[in-house]
Amino acid sequence: MEQEIHPKLYLYRRIVQAKLFIDRHYAEHIDLSQIADEAFFSKFHFIRLFRQAYGKTPHHYLTQVRIDNAKLLLVKGYAVADACFQVGFDSTTSFTTLFKRHTGLSPSAYQARELQRLALFKANPLRAVPNCFAETHGWKNSNIR
Amino acid sequence: MISKVTHMCVYVLDQDSAYEFYVNKLGFKVHTDVPMGPGARWLTVTPPEQPELEITLFPIKEGNVFDADTAKTMVELVKKGTFGAAVFTCQDLMATYEELKSKGVIFKKAPTKEFYGYEALFTDDSGNWFSLSQMNTEK
């Protein structure tokens, strides 16, 4: 069935391998040639097929993965520069620019907002839960504020 | 006028296992994960490109929501795959299908052509099933 619908299934498998390679190695100094090599494609053929499968270029996807992982580090309290280098960016300037483009906030503003949100939930967990759920769980009448 | 869905609920057998499945296999983002007193946890995740929709991973336990009999029945029903919980979409079904399969996600139906595009069905770690679809782009 799969082969009938998609006779080029082997191409999909190679594209998926390349995507998973990015997911595993985003923090290293990988570039497009390495990723294309991983999938046994020429660069241009690879970009075209990757965009067809994921709606963005491999480079754009790599940036997205790095930003997503930087967000997780920022929420854990990492300094902006540490988060930047740990996810594979070379410069805090380009990191800050890309971060802002993707999230609409600078890394430090994002970190402040998220830490404030977490502190609020820690102090009062019911702030995280819609009232209907809190009531049916019986949390409203417990010691949880 | 109702405008949007902000929260939906998926009943799961175990929240730790559901976290592993939804976050590390499906690639969903954790929206909120806070303890709600002894043995209780409010855990919501969002699809990667839909951060405004919180999916509550709701454990089936005896308590305020379920009495003992209902909890037992619910566990049995979820385990046997009674509930279809949602329809997800993706840019390219074959790529997503291959990726999720490589991560150990179990499909109860491989991709098939439908009048609106392509569809496959997978189950989560509890037994809930989901449609994974790719819609036709041509008008």
Interface residues (C-beta under 8 A of the other chain):
Chain A: M1 E2 I5 H6 L9 Y12 R13 I15 V16 K19 L20 Q52 A53 Y54 G55 D68 F121 K122 P125 A128 V129 P130 F133 T136 H137 G138 W139 S142 N143 I144
Chain B: H7 K29 T32 V34 P35 M36 G37 A40 W42 T56 G63 N64 V65 Q91 D92 M94 A95 E98 E99 S102 A110 P111 T112 K113 Y118
